[in-house]
Amino acid sequence: MSPVKEENIFVTQRGAKPILGGSLAYLKEENDFTNEGKKSLQSTLLLQKKKELTLVHKLLEKKRLEFKKRMEDCYEKQNELRAKFEKFLKDNESKRQRANSKAISERKLKEQKEIEIENLKLQVKNEQDRNERFIKMAARYKRYEKFLEKVVSSLPTDYFDINDPHIHDLLARYNTLEETKNDLMLELQQMAENIEKAQTSLRNDDQVLVYNSKLGFFQKRLEKLKQETTNLELKIQERDSSNKRRHRVVSETTMAIDNLYSRVGVRIAKESASLEEKLRSIRDRISDLSCNSPPKNINSCVQQSRISRGSAKECPDCQLC
């Protein structure tokens, strides 16, 4: 309901009262009451909302505490499970190591037993071969046993009662020969060992001789290499001395050319010329002089220039100076 403004009321008679004066007062009161009702309603709603908000905050805080407690329980459970899992891993690792060590020991024991079985099989085979040899030997000697049985059966019944000294002599001789055989076998074994030692020593001596021969060969080769090195050093020294002499001759020749050019170049007035240009200038100068005057002793002039080596002396036999 919109309020009625007083400015919109027009008065047509003097002293007359507004027609809507009472209605406006009523409306104003009603508006005030409505506003108060609205305000009280809004306060009530606000209080209700505050209560609801407080209740929600309490519920939220309760849920937060429950969530925090659950999270703490979860953390504790997680730590407990982590500890159990680590313990489980450690137990499995220790069990695995024990199983590996046991498997390795069992494998070694199995290999050892297999080796023992192979050795026992070899021993059994050797014993079987030996038994077969003994059986063959017994079968081979069986005829001698039968022959002796026939001999004994053909002897008189009182033959063994007679004290025959020949039998004792034969037995004693047999024992002596057996002992001699054993002694000879021992002596033969000792001699074989001595021969083996002598052969070893002889082989060592042969190796020493071979090494001495190689040492002599290498010493001769070393002496030869030393001699070759000495010869090479002498050749290098000769080459160095020859190079020095050649370098000295070249230097002297260059100095002589420079000396001649310096005497000729005074008239030419050309600086920093190369060696070829210097020689060309000297040649031209000599050609000019040979055309103007009879030839003089140029060699003596060059020799004099080498001796002077840049001195101010002039050669009296050459007009170059």
C-alpha positions as CSV (number, residue, x, y, z in Angstrom):
1,M,0.0,0.0,0.0
2,S,1.6,3.3,-1.2
3,P,1.4,6.3,1.1
4,V,-0.6,9.3,0.0
5,K,1.4,12.5,-0.2
6,E,-0.1,15.7,1.2
7,E,1.2,17.8,-1.6
8,N,-1.2,16.2,-4.1
9,I,-4.4,17.5,-2.3
10,F,-6.0,20.7,-3.7
11,V,-8.3,23.0,-1.6
12,T,-11.2,24.7,-3.6
13,Q,-12.9,26.6,-0.7
14,R,-11.5,28.9,1.9
15,G,-11.4,27.4,5.3
16,A,-12.4,24.1,4.0
17,K,-10.7,21.0,5.4
18,P,-9.1,18.4,3.3
19,I,-11.4,15.6,2.4
20,L,-8.8,12.9,3.0
21,G,-7.4,14.2,6.2
22,G,-8.8,11.4,8.4
23,S,-7.9,8.7,5.9
24,L,-4.3,9.9,5.8
25,A,-4.0,9.8,9.6
26,Y,-5.5,6.3,9.5
27,L,-3.2,5.2,6.8
28,K,-0.2,6.7,8.6
29,E,-1.1,4.8,11.7
30,E,-1.7,1.6,9.7
31,N,1.6,2.1,8.0
32,D,3.3,2.6,11.3
33,F,1.7,-0.5,12.7
34,T,2.6,-2.4,9.6
35,N,6.2,-1.2,9.8
36,E,6.3,-2.2,13.5
37,G,4.8,-5.6,12.6
38,K,7.3,-6.0,9.8
39,K,10.1,-5.0,12.1
40,S,8.9,-7.4,14.8
41,L,8.5,-10.2,12.2
42,Q,12.0,-9.5,10.8
43,S,13.4,-9.6,14.3
44,T,11.6,-12.8,15.0
45,L,12.9,-14.3,11.7
46,L,16.4,-12.9,12.4
47,L,16.4,-14.6,15.9
48,Q,15.1,-17.8,14.4
49,K,17.8,-17.7,11.7
50,K,20.4,-16.9,14.3
51,K,19.2,-19.9,16.3
52,E,19.3,-22.0,13.2
53,L,22.7,-20.6,12.4
54,T,23.9,-21.3,15.9
55,L,22.5,-24.8,15.7
56,V,24.2,-25.3,12.3
57,H,27.4,-24.0,13.8
58,K,27.1,-26.4,16.6
59,L,26.3,-29.3,14.3
60,L,29.2,-28.2,12.0
61,E,31.6,-28.0,15.0
62,K,30.4,-31.4,16.1
63,K,30.9,-32.8,12.6
64,R,34.3,-31.1,12.5
65,L,35.3,-32.7,15.8
66,E,34.0,-36.1,14.6
67,F,35.9,-35.6,11.3
68,K,39.0,-34.7,13.2
69,K,38.7,-37.7,15.5
70,R,38.1,-39.9,12.5
71,M,41.1,-38.4,10.8
72,E,43.2,-39.0,13.9
73,D,41.9,-42.6,14.0
74,C,42.7,-42.9,10.3
75,Y,46.2,-41.6,10.9
76,E,46.7,-44.0,13.8
77,K,45.4,-46.8,11.7
78,Q,47.6,-45.7,8.8
79,N,50.7,-45.6,11.0
80,E,49.7,-49.0,12.5
81,L,49.2,-50.5,9.0
82,R,52.5,-48.9,7.8
83,A,54.3,-50.4,10.8
84,K,52.7,-53.7,10.2
85,F,53.5,-53.5,6.5
86,E,57.1,-52.6,7.1
87,K,57.4,-55.4,9.6
88,F,55.8,-57.7,7.0
89,L,58.3,-56.6,4.4
90,K,61.2,-57.1,6.9
91,D,59.9,-60.5,7.7
92,N,59.6,-61.4,4.1
93,E,63.1,-60.1,3.3
94,S,64.6,-62.1,6.2
95,K,62.6,-65.2,5.1
96,R,63.8,-64.6,1.5
97,Q,67.4,-64.3,2.6
98,R,67.1,-67.4,4.8
99,A,65.5,-69.2,1.9
100,N,68.2,-68.0,-0.5
101,S,71.0,-69.0,1.9
102,K,69.3,-72.4,2.5
103,A,68.9,-72.9,-1.3
104,I,72.5,-72.0,-1.8
105,S,73.7,-74.4,0.9
106,E,71.4,-77.1,-0.4
107,R,72.7,-76.5,-3.9
108,K,76.3,-76.7,-2.7
109,L,75.4,-79.8,-0.7
110,K,73.7,-81.3,-3.7
111,E,76.8,-80.6,-5.9
112,Q,79.0,-82.1,-3.2
113,K,76.8,-85.2,-3.0
114,E,76.8,-85.5,-6.8
115,I,80.6,-85.3,-6.8
116,E,80.7,-87.9,-4.0
117,I,78.3,-90.1,-6.0
118,E,80.5,-89.8,-9.1
119,N,83.5,-90.7,-7.1
120,L,81.7,-93.6,-5.5
121,K,80.6,-94.7,-9.0
122,L,84.2,-94.5,-10.2
123,Q,85.4,-96.5,-7.2
124,V,82.7,-99.1,-7.8
125,K,83.7,-99.3,-11.4
126,N,87.3,-99.7,-10.4
127,E,86.5,-102.3,-7.8
128,Q,84.4,-104.2,-10.4
129,D,87.2,-104.1,-12.9
130,R,89.6,-105.3,-10.2
131,N,87.2,-108.0,-9.3
132,E,86.9,-109.1,-12.9
133,R,90.7,-109.1,-13.2
134,F,90.9,-111.2,-10.0
135,I,88.3,-113.6,-11.4
136,K,90.2,-113.9,-14.7
137,M,93.4,-114.4,-12.7
138,A,91.8,-117.0,-10.6
139,A,90.4,-118.8,-13.7
140,R,93.9,-118.6,-15.3
141,Y,95.6,-120.0,-12.1
142,K,92.9,-122.6,-11.7
143,R,94.8,-125.1,-13.8
144,Y,97.9,-124.7,-11.6
145,E,95.7,-125.5,-8.6
146,K,94.4,-128.6,-10.4
147,F,97.9,-129.6,-11.3
148,L,99.0,-129.3,-7.7
149,E,96.1,-131.3,-6.5
150,K,97.0,-134.0,-9.0
151,V,100.6,-133.9,-7.8
152,V,99.5,-134.1,-4.2
153,S,97.2,-136.9,-5.0
154,S,100.0,-138.8,-6.7
155,L,102.4,-138.5,-3.8
156,P,102.7,-141.2,-1.2
157,T,100.7,-140.9,1.9
158,D,103.7,-140.5,4.2
159,Y,105.4,-137.9,2.0
160,F,104.6,-134.9,4.2
161,D,105.7,-136.7,7.3
162,I,109.3,-136.9,6.0
163,N,111.5,-134.0,7.1
164,D,113.0,-133.0,3.8
165,P,115.5,-130.1,4.1
166,H,115.1,-129.1,0.5
167,I,111.7,-127.7,1.0
168,H,112.9,-125.4,3.8
169,D,115.8,-124.3,1.7
170,L,113.4,-123.5,-1.1
171,L,111.1,-121.5,1.2
172,A,114.1,-119.6,2.7
173,R,115.4,-118.9,-0.7
174,Y,112.0,-117.6,-1.8
175,N,111.8,-115.3,1.2
176,T,115.3,-114.0,0.5
177,L,114.4,-113.3,-3.1
178,E,111.2,-111.6,-2.0
179,E,113.1,-109.3,0.3
180,T,115.7,-108.6,-2.3
181,K,112.9,-107.8,-4.8
182,N,111.4,-105.3,-2.3
183,D,114.8,-103.7,-1.7
184,L,115.4,-103.4,-5.4
185,M,112.0,-101.9,-5.9
186,L,112.7,-99.3,-3.3
187,E,116.1,-98.6,-4.8
188,L,114.5,-98.4,-8.2
189,Q,111.9,-95.9,-6.9
190,Q,114.6,-93.9,-5.3
191,M,116.7,-93.9,-8.4
192,A,113.7,-92.8,-10.5
193,E,113.1,-89.9,-8.1
194,N,116.8,-89.0,-8.4
195,I,116.6,-89.2,-12.2
196,E,113.5,-87.0,-12.2
197,K,115.3,-84.4,-10.0
198,A,118.3,-84.6,-12.3
199,Q,116.1,-84.1,-15.3
200,T,114.4,-81.1,-13.6
201,S,117.8,-79.6,-12.8
202,L,119.0,-80.3,-16.3
203,R,115.9,-78.6,-17.8
204,N,116.6,-75.6,-15.5
205,D,120.2,-75.6,-16.7
206,D,119.0,-75.7,-20.3
207,Q,116.7,-72.8,-19.5
208,V,119.5,-70.9,-17.9
209,L,121.7,-71.5,-21.0
210,V,118.8,-70.4,-23.3
211,Y,118.3,-67.2,-21.2
212,N,122.0,-66.6,-21.2
213,S,122.1,-67.0,-25.0
214,K,119.1,-64.6,-25.3
215,L,120.8,-62.2,-22.9
216,G,124.0,-62.2,-25.1
217,F,122.0,-61.7,-28.2
218,F,120.2,-58.7,-26.7
219,Q,123.4,-57.3,-25.3
220,K,124.9,-57.5,-28.8
221,R,121.8,-55.9,-30.2
222,L,122.1,-53.2,-27.5
223,E,125.7,-52.5,-28.4
224,K,124.8,-52.4,-32.1
225,L,122.0,-49.9,-31.3
226,K,124.3,-47.8,-29.2
227,Q,126.8,-47.8,-32.1
228,E,124.1,-46.8,-34.5
229,T,123.0,-44.1,-32.1
230,T,126.5,-42.8,-31.9
231,N,126.8,-42.7,-35.7
232,L,123.5,-40.9,-36.0
233,E,124.6,-38.4,-33.4
234,L,127.9,-37.8,-35.3
235,K,125.9,-37.4,-38.6
236,I,123.6,-35.0,-36.9
237,Q,126.6,-33.0,-35.6
238,E,128.2,-33.0,-39.0
239,R,124.9,-31.9,-40.5
240,D,124.6,-29.1,-37.9
241,S,128.2,-28.0,-38.5
242,S,127.6,-28.1,-42.3
243,N,124.4,-26.1,-41.8
244,K,126.2,-23.6,-39.7
245,R,129.0,-23.2,-42.3
246,R,126.3,-22.9,-45.1
247,H,124.4,-20.4,-43.0
248,R,127.7,-18.4,-42.3
249,V,128.5,-18.4,-46.1
250,V,125.0,-17.3,-46.9
251,S,125.2,-14.6,-44.2
252,E,128.6,-13.4,-45.5
253,T,127.2,-13.4,-49.1
254,T,124.1,-11.5,-48.0
255,M,126.3,-9.0,-46.1
256,A,128.5,-8.6,-49.2
257,I,125.4,-8.1,-51.4
258,D,124.1,-5.6,-48.9
259,N,127.4,-3.8,-48.8
260,L,127.6,-3.6,-52.6
261,Y,124.0,-2.5,-52.8
262,S,124.5,0.1,-50.1
263,R,127.3,1.6,-52.3
264,V,125.2,1.3,-55.4
265,G,121.9,2.2,-53.7
266,V,123.2,5.7,-52.8
267,R,122.7,6.7,-56.4
268,I,119.5,4.6,-56.9
269,A,117.9,5.9,-53.6
270,K,115.6,2.8,-53.2
271,E,115.0,1.5,-49.7
272,S,113.7,-1.9,-48.4
273,A,114.5,-3.7,-51.6
274,S,114.5,-7.5,-51.7
275,L,117.6,-9.6,-52.3
276,E,116.6,-10.2,-55.9
277,E,116.2,-6.5,-56.5
278,K,119.5,-5.8,-54.9
279,L,121.2,-8.3,-57.2
280,R,119.4,-6.9,-60.2
281,S,120.5,-3.4,-59.2
282,I,124.2,-4.5,-58.7
283,R,124.0,-6.3,-62.1
284,D,122.7,-3.2,-63.8
285,R,125.3,-1.1,-62.2
286,I,128.1,-3.5,-63.3
287,S,126.6,-3.5,-66.8
288,D,126.6,0.3,-66.8
289,L,130.2,0.4,-65.6
290,S,131.3,-2.2,-68.0
291,C,129.9,-0.1,-70.8
292,N,131.6,3.1,-69.6
293,S,135.0,1.7,-68.6
294,P,137.1,-1.4,-69.0
295,P,136.3,-4.3,-66.5
296,K,138.1,-4.3,-63.3
297,N,138.7,-7.1,-60.8
298,I,135.2,-7.6,-59.5
299,N,136.1,-10.7,-57.4
300,S,138.7,-8.7,-55.5
301,C,136.1,-6.0,-54.9
302,V,133.5,-8.6,-53.6
303,Q,136.2,-10.1,-51.4
304,Q,137.2,-6.7,-50.1
305,S,133.5,-6.1,-49.3
306,R,133.3,-9.3,-47.4
307,I,136.4,-8.4,-45.4
308,S,135.3,-4.9,-44.7
309,R,131.7,-6.0,-43.7
310,G,130.0,-2.8,-44.0
311,S,133.0,-0.5,-43.3
312,A,133.5,2.8,-45.1
313,K,136.6,1.6,-47.0
314,E,136.3,1.7,-50.8
315,C,137.9,-0.7,-53.2
316,P,140.5,1.0,-55.3
317,D,140.0,-1.4,-58.2
318,C,136.2,-1.0,-58.7
319,Q,134.2,2.0,-59.6
320,L,131.2,0.5,-57.6
321,C,132.8,1.9,-54.6
